[in-house]
Amino acid sequence: MLRWNAVLVWFFMTAAGLQAGEPLFVPHGAASMGMAFAVTATPDHWSCFNNQALLTAAPSTSFSAALENRFMVPGLSSKAVSAVIAVSPAPLGIVVTHYGNADYYRLFTGVGSAVKVTDGIALGLQVDCITEHGAGEYRDITHVTFETGMTCDLSPSLSLGMHLFNPLTPLNGLPSSIDAALHWRQSNDFMLAIGSSKVTDEPLSVQCGLSWDVLDRLVLRSGYMSSPSAFAFGIGFRMATLQADVGFLMNSMTGVTSSLSFIWTLR
């Protein structure tokens, strides 16, 4: 078990030197935003698309729709739908996102799955198709790439997650990024997470977040990220098979980024 841990961690840390720019995948999920996206090791519907290995932690099949509005500018909004199909031994994740406006937009489609390698270690893989549409003389461009992730249970209450997006940068010239996070759960009602995200040519971003189930149906979240510097907070409400979440990122220079998501879970 320890040997597997060392090999996998070495692989992901070595990949951190890849060249990259602005990540092509706009993360979604208001619950994730409420924790400043420190969710690479945190089980949740939308976290499965920040780290595909988390698909193995999905308790049941779920569907979601999300809307994100950057800086309250309609032209920078992003919409997404996703599904997590909890089947054994390899659950399936499907996500489609649309970012931009009528003149320029980016359509991102991903299909992924994950397996448990050993008891406590899971690996995930997702194939992505990215289409960029520009107005006027700009031609449409389509790229195909992949991303991969891993999770490792370090103890019954502490887990590690790592995620690598587009390790094919030398071949396709697309941005790549690497994320890592620790997830600690004190109980079913309270958890903490701390992580980091590195995109080459961009500063290292450190994120931290917490989630507190105040009542059986009400969840409060808060967090902070260092680059860009922003405070995060959010709230969630669960009712039977439906979950609604709202999240906000607040930056003193660029303003407020908001997110709204709904998750429907099949019991």
C-alpha angles and dihedrals in degrees: 000000000000090000091054090049093052095048094048095045090048091052095052095043091050090054091058090088094069117125115249148149135195107354112252094215114075105210116234138193124091091227090058092047091050087060094045090252093289087141106111089117099028118104111233138125096259093036087068087073093048088052118011093201087073088071087084089062094056106117095200144354116290141175129205145183123199139183125197125188116194115213090339090286111137092209090061096051123123129203127196143178125192144173133203112200107198103208127146135277095004117025118205130229125194125183134174122184134181121201127180137020140281094290096047130011140158120217114200122190123180135178119187146162140187142205136197108247094188136347101296099012124089132176127201136191133190130187114213133200114197121190122186120195123195131184126240117002095355112106125219116260128202125194131184120203141138143231133205139197143183138201128199128189106223093179137345090277103028128067136174126217131188130181134187123194122201107349087182096081095125088056105039103022091228122140119267133193142184128213133187131180145168122223121201122185117194092183140332088283104048135042139164130204134187126183148151136224127201127193115176112248088024129088119261109265120212117199134188131178145168136206125201125187100213093177132004090268104028126076126185121199137185137170150150136226125195102210112068088015106238140149118223134202136164148163134220135196126199125198119173105300096347127086125186122191136183124192137180137195115199122199121177093222106034099032130221130347114194134193135192125187139172125202125194116195126198111222 
